[in-house]
Amino acid sequence: MLIKEEIYAALQDPAKREQLFSGLAFSEKTQKDLISSLMSGHHILILGPPGSGKTRLAGNIANILPRIDIVRDCPLRCRWEDPKCPWCLGDGEKTRASLGGEERLTKIQGHPDLKPNDIVGDLAPEYSLQFGMRDLRSFSPGKLLKGNNGVLLIDLIDQIPERTLNLILQVLDGDMLELGRVDRQLPLDLVIVGTGNEKAVRRLSSDLLDHFDVIKVSYPEDPQEDQRILHENIQGLVEKGDGMREYVEKAIDLVYQIRRHDDVQQGISPRGTIRCVELFETLPYIHERKMSMDDFYEAAMLSFPHRIKLKRSAISCVDPNRLVSELILGKPEDEGFNEMEMREQYDLEDITDISKEIAEKDLFRIPLRYGFNDILLQRIKNMPDSELAQLHAKVLEELKKKKQESMADKKKKLAHDWEVLQEIEEARERMEDDDYLFKELEKDALEATLEVLHKLQVLQRDREGWVLHKRGVRRLMDNLLPPEFGQRARISADGKHRTNTRTAVLFKERSLNVRKYRLGDRYKDFALRETIREAIKNKRDHILREDFRVYDHGRTTRLDIYLALDVSGTMVQGDKLWYAKEAAGALASASTIYHDRVGLLTFSNMAKKLLDPTDNPILIMETMVNLSIHKKAFTNIGQALKVAREVALMQKKSTTTPHIILISDGDATAPYTDPNGYAIKEAVITRSKGITLSTVCLVEGNSNVDLMRKLAKIGGGRIFLVEDIKALPDIMLQEQKATVTHS
């Protein structure tokens, strides 16, 4: 009987189906998908976060398989009744052995250094000398062969090199594996279960994916599921009494708070919950005391912080240890406030849109910042389709309803009191007065709207008015990096940029450092292209030893990026400034991945430093959000390069490389005498100090593309000619990725 037929027969039994998902918390749909794929005899690829039960599922599949008889010591575990491999078909006495379901699981742990021989097997040197290289006895089978007649688990399949995975394709295509050196074909009968994270689909080839059913799993969404998993994995949990039950509920509640937290991208897995409860059981014995909140706190702090994956925008400003501690101890200011209830009350599906609108539209941002509520109210009324206006309208309706209900209650309860009746009548007349309704009630509604945004942590109070809350800034930044960032193909020289902007590549992309050859360097580190380039540069007709170049794996470089942004009057056209702000936010978010720092400066008539290089993306975005256009101001590009250079030299470290990115339309108009010449002069000085320069030219009628191209060429950088301003954030990511080597 084939392995696929065994699985099909086993899953006909409801008890086996229940055993398949023992200790797991998959949704009903996921369970049905898995059963359907397995009964169809398909290989499956399970994607999900760590601790979601992917590996355990593979073990459960093996556990439902029946016990079989095999040929003892057969490397392919041939069935006793039907031996097929060359080892079993050869001469020699054979004995029977038994193989249980749990023993029919073979695991391959994926990692980048896994080679084909590690999976298939290789020639054993001592036997090759004795029997010869083409003798089957010289071959030592690998795990792929040893997984025959069972379940082969390939954990973290997306970490395995493509060359190695191609061997697995050979098995998936025809269930036969060719051993080239020994000229044999080996028949294999197995079911492959691959596991990986959510990004595995993008990393694996389409040819490989075509052989799998892809099933995605996640953490439980119901606390009862976590309860069930705990009871299935921790023996005797029910018998430990009400005290233990109370702390188990606290642990599960804490887990769900972390999973739903705004700053958390990936929360605590069921495995993490189990580890926390296990620690909580042990700690009282160690401390020789009864179970207490101190033990729960200690167990949670040992189990949870390192399992939390923060959103990119929160990495540099949120500490997982502090987050867990605050959630356990509680925040007094959060008592009585439920964000989800408030969202439902005002029908707010996504408050990120409001955060973006406030940051993007100066018509709202500036009155909020300086407390001009009368101007803000007028602009809300003039823009009824805006997110802020719609929220204000909902709050206004709520206030009107409450006032009417209050008046009705007073009239009902105190109708016998003539003074109160007189008061109610006057209030009724005022309510019917349009002037009162649109002035007094709308003002109250505006104040209430701002308080709602304050509670939702979109806005926070400043000395004069309202500014965007740090959490509001994080919401803006969450969507600035594409999910595939860090895995894109590099930009090709003189080609089309993926955002349809023309790109001129003027220096090598982010790659390994190259240095002169030294005696003892490995031949595999030989850099052929750079060696040929060096020989051509030295005008040789053949390569000499002094031309040899090798890749240096030991050195790493981090960037100090200085973003010089044009805020002169021409930047007001077409929302240029807003997309430049988004570009800075994307650059700051990406810096947390590359461990770079970003500094900010603006220029118009003169240049001004806003921020020294920092790795805090929230601080960078907060600074950018508050920028405004300098209307009727000149464009002094030379001054911008001078100030950026001075800051870079002052902040320069031996472990970082300074790099300037200049964003402008290139229309230099200051100083009056020779603005273009002054800019070129400052670029030459900047490059002589070891600082590279790239330029981003926002192409329009007055743009000076030639000047921006010259500056980039002098600065040893790149020129981006941007016709679609919306592509600017993506260009910043490509520029950072391609600039200097990272480890």
Disulfide bonds with the S-S distance in Angstrom:
none
